[in-house]
Amino acid sequence: MTKRDGSFPDTLYINRHDAFPDIELPTMFQDTHVRMLAPSEAETVKSAEHFVCLNVLGWFSDSTVQFHLINFRQDWRHRPDGRDDCHLDYSIVSQKNEFVVDSLRFSAPP
């Protein structure tokens, strides 16, 4: 998915599932619209040619935070090897109430 070959989406959808926190996100990120969708809303746009929707899952402890971003494409297609999924690991700096990136990785194909 690149801007060069024209396959880059003009809108990135983020699935607002029941466990997703009630947060505000920017409406634009590097020339791409960002839109939060309830699962029922996503059903209405899932067949668009450049549909990309992230399902964001998170796990928290006292000292770490982990996020797993699962990338879905047109008609809810997902690569079985997860190569488009992203894993983010953070440490929490309690004195500053900040997250520090420990790792960012994509699932590699087998």
URSULDA-V563782 format. One record per backbone hydrogen bond with DSSP energy under -0.5 kcal/mol. CO is the residue of the C=O (numbers start at 1). NH is the residue of the N-H. Records with the same first field share a line. If there is no record, write none. Layout:
# URSULDA-V563782
CO=NH ; NH
This chain:
# URSULDA-V563782
2=7 ; 8
3=6
10=33
11=13
12=35
13=54
14=37
15=17
17=20
21=23
27=34
29=32
32=29
33=12
35=14
37=16
38=41 ; 42
39=43
40=44
41=44 ; 45
42=45 ; 46
45=48
46=75
48=51
51=74
52=13
53=72
54=15 ; 56
55=57 ; 70
57=68
59=66
63=92
64=61
65=90
66=59
67=88
68=57 ; 70
69=71 ; 86
70=55 ; 72
72=53
73=76 ; 77
74=77
77=73
79=82
82=85 ; 107
85=107
86=69
87=105
88=67
89=102 ; 103
90=65
91=93 ; 100
92=94
93=96 ; 97 ; 98
98=93
100=91
103=89
105=87
